[in-house]
Amino acid sequence: MTLKLHCFGESGNAYKAALALELSGLDWEPVFVDFFNGAARTPEFRALNLMGEVPVLVNGRSTLTQSGVIQLYVTEQTGKFGGTTPDEVREVLRWMFWDNHKLSALAGNTRFLMNFLPEDKRPPEVIAFQQGRLKASYAVLDAHLKGRDWIVGDGPTHADLCCCGYLYYPEPFGFDRADWPAIDAWLDRIAALPGWQHPYDLMMPARPENRRDGQRVETRLQDPKG
């Protein structure tokens, strides 16, 4: 059975789930959600996920929402990315929770304010405040990665797949890889993993200017039931 991930390319949280699925080797396919035209707010999508958010994973028997839950499902199915000892499992979860509060939430919101709102509605004071908080988070991650290849243990885990979720996107939000050499090298290591793809290659972008050559929106991808 092919797993169906409801997603769109600009969503860093969807990218975390899509990347985990792709690197795990599970049989899955993306189901495009036309987010910027309101697809996630329709009654049909709300029936799939009351929260009106992506990602949503449908496996034929159940529906899973929230990227972290989907990532843990990948581990349940494959044994991958969850840590190899009880201490590592807890450490992976610690970094996933940290990312959700201190990194991805701020990065996603700041990127949205700076790139996807009309210019006259972008609040400079809020953006500057959030960029300051993000700088502190980058410093934590960069310091942790000095002298190690992965956030937890000797190989990639969901800690890595969470914390990288927004850091490959080209839109500016105050993150420059050159400023953080340990993060920069770590992102290169993740990108060298077999099966790795950029978010705009792994999922259909909702904004036409972000689509790669040959990408097109198929009508069948509009059905939230997959």
C-alpha beads as a LAMMPS data file, in Angstrom:
LAMMPS data file: protein, C-alpha beads

226 atoms
225 bonds

1 atom types
1 bond types

-500.0 500.0 xlo xhi
-500.0 500.0 ylo yhi
-500.0 500.0 zlo zhi

Masses

1 110.0

Atoms # bond

1 1 1 0.000 0.000 0.000
2 1 1 1.301 3.425 -0.952
3 1 1 1.291 5.962 1.881
4 1 1 -0.089 9.353 0.904
5 1 1 1.388 12.511 2.379
6 1 1 -0.725 15.644 1.984
7 1 1 1.787 18.443 1.665
8 1 1 3.190 21.310 -0.385
9 1 1 6.757 22.274 -1.100
10 1 1 6.964 25.491 0.889
11 1 1 6.081 23.788 4.169
12 1 1 9.163 23.001 6.205
13 1 1 7.121 20.873 8.566
14 1 1 5.828 18.821 5.652
15 1 1 9.424 18.523 4.454
16 1 1 10.431 16.873 7.737
17 1 1 7.831 14.158 7.195
18 1 1 8.510 13.803 3.463
19 1 1 12.263 13.538 3.979
20 1 1 11.838 10.885 6.687
21 1 1 9.553 8.879 4.408
22 1 1 11.893 9.189 1.434
23 1 1 15.078 8.301 3.317
24 1 1 13.382 5.382 5.081
25 1 1 12.534 3.618 1.818
26 1 1 8.816 3.381 2.578
27 1 1 6.419 3.432 -0.387
28 1 1 4.820 6.877 -0.363
29 1 1 3.678 9.665 -2.622
30 1 1 2.914 13.362 -2.119
31 1 1 -0.632 14.645 -2.419
32 1 1 -0.542 18.322 -3.320
33 1 1 -2.352 20.805 -1.068
34 1 1 -2.869 24.183 -2.754
35 1 1 -2.226 26.042 0.488
36 1 1 -1.972 29.620 -0.731
37 1 1 -5.345 29.307 -2.464
38 1 1 -7.018 28.119 0.735
39 1 1 -7.110 24.359 0.157
40 1 1 -6.205 23.582 3.773
41 1 1 -9.193 25.596 5.029
42 1 1 -11.883 23.842 3.024
43 1 1 -14.484 21.601 4.723
44 1 1 -13.065 18.637 2.800
45 1 1 -9.571 19.164 4.162
46 1 1 -10.854 19.978 7.647
47 1 1 -12.538 16.594 7.607
48 1 1 -9.091 15.116 7.039
49 1 1 -7.372 17.322 9.622
50 1 1 -9.467 19.589 11.831
51 1 1 -6.394 21.723 12.498
52 1 1 -6.240 22.764 8.843
53 1 1 -2.530 22.033 8.593
54 1 1 -0.068 19.940 6.619
55 1 1 1.461 17.424 6.729
56 1 1 -1.196 14.724 6.877
57 1 1 -0.302 11.075 6.278
58 1 1 -2.986 8.618 5.171
59 1 1 -1.994 4.967 5.344
60 1 1 -5.303 3.386 4.368
61 1 1 -6.290 2.503 7.926
62 1 1 -5.590 5.698 9.775
63 1 1 -4.741 9.348 9.349
64 1 1 -1.754 10.918 11.087
65 1 1 -1.118 14.624 11.518
66 1 1 1.811 16.673 12.863
67 1 1 5.258 16.088 11.419
68 1 1 6.722 14.615 14.607
69 1 1 3.975 12.000 14.827
70 1 1 4.559 11.030 11.201
71 1 1 8.300 10.797 11.811
72 1 1 7.728 8.474 14.780
73 1 1 5.428 6.376 12.584
74 1 1 8.335 5.990 10.160
75 1 1 10.427 4.640 13.017
76 1 1 7.658 2.243 14.051
77 1 1 7.515 0.869 10.517
78 1 1 11.227 0.732 9.732
79 1 1 13.217 1.033 12.942
80 1 1 15.108 3.970 11.430
81 1 1 15.970 7.444 12.754
82 1 1 14.656 6.986 16.292
83 1 1 17.901 6.291 18.146
84 1 1 19.504 2.968 19.006
85 1 1 19.507 3.067 22.834
86 1 1 16.968 4.362 25.399
87 1 1 19.239 7.337 26.076
88 1 1 19.430 8.139 22.367
89 1 1 15.659 7.811 21.954
90 1 1 15.126 10.385 24.686
91 1 1 17.826 12.643 23.251
92 1 1 16.227 12.496 19.787
93 1 1 12.896 13.527 21.308
94 1 1 14.565 16.322 23.265
95 1 1 15.956 17.848 20.080
96 1 1 12.677 17.364 18.223
97 1 1 10.816 19.263 20.953
98 1 1 13.507 21.942 21.019
99 1 1 13.286 22.361 17.255
100 1 1 9.524 22.721 17.307
101 1 1 9.676 25.500 19.885
102 1 1 13.004 27.237 19.307
103 1 1 13.876 26.747 15.636
104 1 1 11.232 25.607 13.160
105 1 1 8.367 27.601 14.644
106 1 1 10.391 30.798 14.498
107 1 1 11.999 30.084 11.126
108 1 1 8.718 29.158 9.466
109 1 1 6.903 32.185 10.814
110 1 1 9.719 34.600 9.978
111 1 1 10.068 33.206 6.466
112 1 1 6.319 33.594 5.942
113 1 1 6.329 37.206 7.156
114 1 1 9.308 38.129 4.980
115 1 1 8.324 36.371 1.761
116 1 1 4.667 35.376 1.554
117 1 1 2.912 38.458 2.921
118 1 1 2.464 41.564 0.746
119 1 1 5.385 43.917 1.361
120 1 1 3.209 46.587 2.982
121 1 1 1.984 44.089 5.580
122 1 1 5.387 42.817 6.717
123 1 1 6.007 43.954 10.330
124 1 1 9.688 44.954 10.583
125 1 1 9.788 45.045 14.400
126 1 1 8.342 41.539 14.687
127 1 1 10.694 40.227 12.016
128 1 1 13.726 41.762 13.738
129 1 1 12.666 40.334 17.114
130 1 1 12.202 36.854 15.713
131 1 1 15.482 36.983 13.819
132 1 1 17.198 37.779 17.122
133 1 1 15.652 34.717 18.746
134 1 1 16.593 32.607 15.730
135 1 1 20.206 33.765 15.954
136 1 1 20.322 32.399 19.501
137 1 1 18.919 29.073 18.270
138 1 1 21.429 28.849 15.429
139 1 1 24.190 29.424 17.985
140 1 1 22.923 26.549 20.138
141 1 1 22.754 24.166 17.173
142 1 1 26.102 25.244 15.724
143 1 1 27.862 24.814 19.064
144 1 1 26.320 21.361 19.535
145 1 1 27.431 20.223 16.072
146 1 1 31.069 21.241 16.472
147 1 1 33.117 18.071 16.581
148 1 1 30.248 15.760 15.683
149 1 1 28.580 14.631 12.457
150 1 1 25.003 14.218 13.722
151 1 1 22.895 15.749 16.455
152 1 1 22.438 12.425 18.266
153 1 1 24.577 9.303 17.978
154 1 1 26.589 8.094 15.015
155 1 1 24.037 8.486 12.230
156 1 1 21.086 10.593 11.095
157 1 1 18.002 10.612 13.312
158 1 1 14.755 12.507 13.480
159 1 1 16.641 15.150 15.439
160 1 1 18.545 15.971 12.250
161 1 1 15.482 15.675 10.011
162 1 1 13.575 18.064 12.268
163 1 1 16.222 20.696 12.769
164 1 1 17.095 20.914 9.056
165 1 1 13.459 21.345 8.043
166 1 1 13.613 25.036 7.137
167 1 1 17.325 25.458 6.492
168 1 1 17.467 24.407 2.821
169 1 1 14.922 26.955 1.584
170 1 1 16.153 29.727 -0.716
171 1 1 13.827 32.470 0.563
172 1 1 15.577 34.894 2.942
173 1 1 14.618 34.835 6.608
174 1 1 17.869 35.809 8.300
175 1 1 19.778 32.528 7.995
176 1 1 23.086 32.472 6.122
177 1 1 24.869 29.115 6.154
178 1 1 28.244 30.836 5.864
179 1 1 27.744 32.351 9.316
180 1 1 27.421 28.927 10.937
181 1 1 30.179 26.580 9.702
182 1 1 29.172 23.562 11.797
183 1 1 25.557 23.832 10.623
184 1 1 26.758 24.326 7.047
185 1 1 28.847 21.140 7.100
186 1 1 26.003 19.215 8.771
187 1 1 23.520 20.319 6.090
188 1 1 25.965 19.057 3.462
189 1 1 26.118 15.678 5.234
190 1 1 22.339 15.390 5.253
191 1 1 22.170 16.364 1.568
192 1 1 24.695 13.606 0.785
193 1 1 22.429 10.875 2.213
194 1 1 21.119 8.443 -0.443
195 1 1 17.651 9.585 -1.476
196 1 1 17.940 13.141 -0.184
197 1 1 16.041 15.747 -2.197
198 1 1 15.515 19.477 -1.895
199 1 1 12.010 20.298 -0.602
200 1 1 10.977 21.781 -3.945
201 1 1 11.938 18.547 -5.674
202 1 1 10.444 16.218 -3.083
203 1 1 7.067 18.015 -2.928
204 1 1 5.109 20.194 -5.326
205 1 1 5.517 23.880 -4.439
206 1 1 2.276 25.822 -4.099
207 1 1 3.742 28.990 -5.588
208 1 1 4.371 28.685 -9.364
209 1 1 7.671 30.566 -9.203
210 1 1 9.085 27.820 -6.975
211 1 1 8.241 24.921 -9.296
212 1 1 10.992 23.073 -11.077
213 1 1 11.041 22.468 -14.817
214 1 1 8.487 19.825 -15.705
215 1 1 6.533 20.072 -12.457
216 1 1 2.826 20.540 -12.906
217 1 1 -0.200 20.409 -10.653
218 1 1 -2.382 17.409 -11.412
219 1 1 -6.104 17.612 -10.761
220 1 1 -6.103 14.262 -8.988
221 1 1 -3.872 15.726 -6.300
222 1 1 -6.634 18.058 -5.182
223 1 1 -8.699 15.303 -3.513
224 1 1 -7.912 15.523 0.240
225 1 1 -8.853 11.855 0.687
226 1 1 -5.940 10.876 -1.549

Bonds

1 1 1 2
2 1 2 3
3 1 3 4
4 1 4 5
5 1 5 6
6 1 6 7
7 1 7 8
8 1 8 9
9 1 9 10
10 1 10 11
11 1 11 12
12 1 12 13
13 1 13 14
14 1 14 15
15 1 15 16
16 1 16 17
17 1 17 18
18 1 18 19
19 1 19 20
20 1 20 21
21 1 21 22
22 1 22 23
23 1 23 24
24 1 24 25
25 1 25 26
26 1 26 27
27 1 27 28
28 1 28 29
29 1 29 30
30 1 30 31
31 1 31 32
32 1 32 33
33 1 33 34
34 1 34 35
35 1 35 36
36 1 36 37
37 1 37 38
38 1 38 39
39 1 39 40
40 1 40 41
41 1 41 42
42 1 42 43
43 1 43 44
44 1 44 45
45 1 45 46
46 1 46 47
47 1 47 48
48 1 48 49
49 1 49 50
50 1 50 51
51 1 51 52
52 1 52 53
53 1 53 54
54 1 54 55
55 1 55 56
56 1 56 57
57 1 57 58
58 1 58 59
59 1 59 60
60 1 60 61
61 1 61 62
62 1 62 63
63 1 63 64
64 1 64 65
65 1 65 66
66 1 66 67
67 1 67 68
68 1 68 69
69 1 69 70
70 1 70 71
71 1 71 72
72 1 72 73
73 1 73 74
74 1 74 75
75 1 75 76
76 1 76 77
77 1 77 78
78 1 78 79
79 1 79 80
80 1 80 81
81 1 81 82
82 1 82 83
83 1 83 84
84 1 84 85
85 1 85 86
86 1 86 87
87 1 87 88
88 1 88 89
89 1 89 90
90 1 90 91
91 1 91 92
92 1 92 93
93 1 93 94
94 1 94 95
95 1 95 96
96 1 96 97
97 1 97 98
98 1 98 99
99 1 99 100
100 1 100 101
101 1 101 102
102 1 102 103
103 1 103 104
104 1 104 105
105 1 105 106
106 1 106 107
107 1 107 108
108 1 108 109
109 1 109 110
110 1 110 111
111 1 111 112
112 1 112 113
113 1 113 114
114 1 114 115
115 1 115 116
116 1 116 117
117 1 117 118
118 1 118 119
119 1 119 120
120 1 120 121
121 1 121 122
122 1 122 123
123 1 123 124
124 1 124 125
125 1 125 126
126 1 126 127
127 1 127 128
128 1 128 129
129 1 129 130
130 1 130 131
131 1 131 132
132 1 132 133
133 1 133 134
134 1 134 135
135 1 135 136
136 1 136 137
137 1 137 138
138 1 138 139
139 1 139 140
140 1 140 141
141 1 141 142
142 1 142 143
143 1 143 144
144 1 144 145
145 1 145 146
146 1 146 147
147 1 147 148
148 1 148 149
149 1 149 150
150 1 150 151
151 1 151 152
152 1 152 153
153 1 153 154
154 1 154 155
155 1 155 156
156 1 156 157
157 1 157 158
158 1 158 159
159 1 159 160
160 1 160 161
161 1 161 162
162 1 162 163
163 1 163 164
164 1 164 165
165 1 165 166
166 1 166 167
167 1 167 168
168 1 168 169
169 1 169 170
170 1 170 171
171 1 171 172
172 1 172 173
173 1 173 174
174 1 174 175
175 1 175 176
176 1 176 177
177 1 177 178
178 1 178 179
179 1 179 180
180 1 180 181
181 1 181 182
182 1 182 183
183 1 183 184
184 1 184 185
185 1 185 186
186 1 186 187
187 1 187 188
188 1 188 189
189 1 189 190
190 1 190 191
191 1 191 192
192 1 192 193
193 1 193 194
194 1 194 195
195 1 195 196
196 1 196 197
197 1 197 198
198 1 198 199
199 1 199 200
200 1 200 201
201 1 201 202
202 1 202 203
203 1 203 204
204 1 204 205
205 1 205 206
206 1 206 207
207 1 207 208
208 1 208 209
209 1 209 210
210 1 210 211
211 1 211 212
212 1 212 213
213 1 213 214
214 1 214 215
215 1 215 216
216 1 216 217
217 1 217 218
218 1 218 219
219 1 219 220
220 1 220 221
221 1 221 222
222 1 222 223
223 1 223 224
224 1 224 225
225 1 225 226
